[in-house]
Amino acid sequence: MSLPDLAAVLWRQRELLERLVYRLECEQLLLAAGRTRFLPLATAEVEELISELSVIEMQRASVADAVAAEVGLAAGTPLEELAAAAEPPWTGVLVDHRNALLTLTGELTVLAEANRHLMAAGLQAVEQAMIQLGLREGRSSIGYDAQGRRELIAGAGATVVDRSL
């Protein structure tokens, strides 16, 4: 493997991280607007990107280790040290990739935390609405299991069943 190979893998990683930022922002907009219809689709797309990122991360680690060996460094050497050991113009290329990756991961951290907060607030609002409607008290579940047995999951509170069916 060579420095051009490493740069190509880093570009792919950056592209996937950019798409993940976009998907998390879409998910955030859905959550903030209370539009949950497409939330499962948005979440599935996020999970798919995370899966792709785990594959590209393994590729990046493998290529980076090969490049580290070429320049006389140990396997697992950080990108910053690889950049310092590389000849120009690769030093600048690797530093640019590192800076972009740091920026993207910072954005992802902020987005993930905001989305987590919005999801928690939404869940709390649903729970509160159910309590106010008398559909739920405490943590007990209300309803029937797949065999129609109520006692397995019955709890305190009213049960909502259309008995005319």
N, C-alpha and C positions, 0 to 999 in steps of 0.2 A: 504494500500500500504506500501511497505517496501523499504529499501535501495537497495536490489537486483533488485526490479522492476524499481527504478529510474535509476540504472546503466544500465539496459537493454534498457530503453528508450533513455538514453544518447548515448549509442552505436549506436542505430538506427539513431539518429539525426546526429551523426558524420559520419556514412556511407553515409547518404543522402547528407551531405555537401561536402564530398569527391567526390561523383558523380557529384555534381553541379560544383565543381572546374574543374573536368575533362570535363564536357560538355561546360563550358565557355571557357576553353582552346581550345577545338575543334572549337567552334564558332569563337574564335579569329584567329585561323589558317586559317579558311575559309575566314574570312574578310581580313586578311593580304595578302592572296594569290589572292584575287579578285575572288574567286571561290564561286559564289553566288547561284549556282544550289541547293545545299543542305542546304542553310541558313535557309529557312523556317522550315525544319525538325529539324535542330539543335535548333532553337528558340522554337519550340513546345516542344522539350525534356526538355529544360531549364524551360519552363513554367510548365510542368508536375511535375518536381522536386520541384519547388517552391510551388506548390499546396500540394504535399506530405509533404513538410517541414512545411507548416502551420498546417496541421493535427497533425504531430508529436510534434510541439511546444505546441499545446493545451494539448496533452497527457502529455508532460513533465511538463507543468505548473500544471496540476491536480495531478500528482504523486508527484511532488516536494512539493506542498501544503500539501498533506497527510503526507509526510515524515517530513515536518516542524512541523506539529501538533504532531507527534510522539515524536519528540525531544524537544518539548516545545517552538517552535518558531512560529511567525506569518505567515500567508499565504502570499505568494509573497516574501519570504525571498530569497535573492540571493544565488546562488550555492556556492559561497565562504563562506558565513556564515553557510550554511548547512554542508559544509565540516568541518568547525571548530567545529560544535556541534556534529558531528558524531563520533562514536567510531572507533578506528583503526580495521581493515584495510580500512574501508570505507572513512576515511579522505583522505588518499592517492588516492583512486580510484576517488573520486569526484574532487579532485584538478587536477588530470591528465585529467579528462574529461573537466574541465573548461579551462585548458591551451590549450588543443587540439581545443576546440570550439573557443577560442579567436584567435588562429593561423589561423584556417580555415576561420573565418569571415574576418580576415585581408586580406587573399589571395583573397577572393571573392570580397572585396571592390576594390582591385587593378585591378583584372580582369574585373570587371564590368565597371570601369572607362576607362580602355584601350579599351574595346569593344565599349563603347559609343563613344570614340574618333575616332576609326576606322570607325564606321558607319557614323558619321558626315562627316568625310573626304570623304567617298565614295559617300554620297549624294551630297556633294559640287562638286565633280568631275563630277557626272552625270549632275547636273544642269549647270555647266560650259560648258560641251560638248554640251548640248542642245542649249544653247545660241549661241555658236560658229557655230553650224549648222543652226542657224536661226529658230529653232523649238520652241523657247520659248523666250519671252521678259518679264521681270519682273515676276509677280506672276500669270499671267492669264493662264488658262488651254486651251488647244487646242484639239478639237475633237468633237465627237457627243455623245449624250446621248442614252439611250436604245431604244428610239423611233425614232432615226435618226434625231433629231432636233439639228442643229448646233448652233443656236442662244442662246440656254440656257447656253452653256459653252464656247462660242467662246471668243477668246481673240486676242490680237495683235500678229502678227508673221505668219509664213507660216504654212499651214495645210498639213499634209502628209496623203494622201489618194490614194490608187491605184484605179483610176477611170476606169480601164479596167475590173474590176470585175463587 
